[in-house]
Amino acid sequence: MKMRSTKNKKIRIKTPLYGKKVFANKNEYNYYKLYKKLKLDKKFVLDLHQAVGRCDGHIPLTNINEEVEAWQYLIDTGMCYRLGSYFEEQAMTLINIGVCKNKIIH
């Protein structure tokens, strides 16, 4: 995939990732490359990326509950353990202090 950057730091690629050719920044582009590497379903990627963005800080929050819900989503889907050590460590900390609940397996 050929990548080119414009003045406002948006990244445009020739071959789309999950139908997306323009990314807000390199960080967002790298997350999409990771989703592709993990072979995630396109429908899942849209919700996942919203949660990742809220947890990682590149999607603005209107209140703290949005961030807690995003972390809980990553925990419930198990993605916090697949996205890298930052997400895993943060999720475990939030579980340990009681902000989030560990995923319950039935």
N, C-alpha and C positions, 0 to 999 in steps of 0.2 A: 504494500500500500504506500503510495507516494503521499507525503504530507507537505503542506505548505502553510506558512503562517502569514497573516496579514498584519497591518499596523495595530489594530486593536486586540491583537493576540488571539484572535479566533483561529481555529485550526480547521482547514478544509482538506478533505481527503478525496481521492479519486474513486476508490471502491468503498461503498458504504458499509458501515458496521451497524447491523440491526436497523437498516434503512436510514441511518443518519450519516450525513457527509460533513456537517459543520458542527464543531464543538466549541464551547465557550472558552476553553483553555486546554493546555496540555494535560492537566490533571484529569479533566473529564474524559479526554481522549484515551488516556492510559487506563481508566476504569473500564471503558468500553472494550478495549483490547483484552483486558482481563476477563470480562464477561464472555467474550468470544472464545478465549482459551479454555474457560470452564464449560463451554458448550451449553450455555443457558438458553432456554426458550425465550423467544422475542417478547411474548406476553409478560413473562416474569421480569425481564430486564427493565421494563418501564417502571414498575413499582419498586424494584430493587434500587434502581438509580436514584429515585426520589428519596428513599430511605438513606442511602449512602451519602447523598448530597447534604441532607439535613444533619447527619452524624458527623460528617467531615467538615461541615461549615461552608461549603460553596453554594448551598441553597439557603437563602435567608429564612429565618424562623419568625413567626409572629408571637410565639410563646414557648415556654419550656416544655409544655406537654407534647408539642410536635416532635421535639428531639427525643423525649422518652418513648413516644410511640414508635419512632423510627428505629431506635435501638431495640425495642421489644420485637419489632418486625424482623430485624436481622437475627435476633436470638431465636425466634419461633421458626424461621425458615432455615436456620443453621448456617446462613451465609456469613455470619460474623466469624465463623471458624474457617471459612474458605477464602476470605478476602485478604488475609494477612494478619500479622501479629498485632498491629495497632487495634484493629477491630475486635480481635479475640480478647486482648487484654482489657480494653475498655468495657466490653460486654461482661466479662467476668467481674470486674470491679463494680459495675452497676448491679449485678446480681448479688454480690457479696454484701453490699451496703443496703440492699433492699429496695433500690429504685426500680429495678426490673425483676421479673420472675424467670427462673430457669424454665426452659421448654419442658413441658410434661409430655412424656411418650406414653401412649395408651397401648 
